[in-house]
Amino acid sequence: MDAGRSSDFERFAGWASILAGIAGLGYAVAFVVLKNAGLSGLFLTLAPLLATGGLVAVFNRVRAIDSGFAILAVGLGIIGSLAASTHGAYDLANVLHPPTLESDLPSAVDPRGFATFGLTGIAVAILAWLAGRTPDLPGWVRPLGLLLGVVLVVTWLARLIVLDATSLLVLGPALVAGVLSPVFFLGLGAWLLRWRR
């Protein structure tokens, strides 16, 4: 094992990625199918925080390829994850204690999913691009990560441009991201936990 990676962190990142995938599925179901703001807020709070373990594990494996891009990607990914989690906590707080005034203003923390979808999508795409340049990660990480990154950025752009969150132009990419993200993190977690060997 590389000196920059510990088996303890690999196990932690593996389990965190598995839980991020499960929470991501929970978010997709709660938001799109159940339309349950409380559950979707809870899962949106948890999934991105848990995903940071997997992002750092990928960073550890690609930083020798190009440290500048790797640092940029993990920085954007952590900022995006923290803002997304804060957005989830904001939504959850509003469900538990509904505000007295109705507002259609975007979240000040994560306007129209800028961090949740935009920054995280850029981070995942950069890490996936770097992953394709190292044998230290499975071959599926690059194509799936690039696709996920693009779909996340498209989701943010759709949400920014189309104000109706129920429009198919918004729901289409959001549904694709809602499937790809859990698959990516479940696969990454299983790989980090060495379930493949």
Secondary structure, DSSP 8 states (H G I E B T S, - for coil): --TT--HHHHHHHHHHHHHHHHHHHHHHIIIIII--HHHHHHHHHHHHHHHHHHHHHHHHHHTTT-HHHHHHHHHHHHHHHHHHHHHHHHHHHHHHS--SS------SSSGGGIIIIIIHHHHHHHHHHHHTT-TTS-TTHHHHHHHHHHHHHHHHHHHHH---TTSHHHHHHHHHHHHHHHHHHHHHHHHHTTTT-
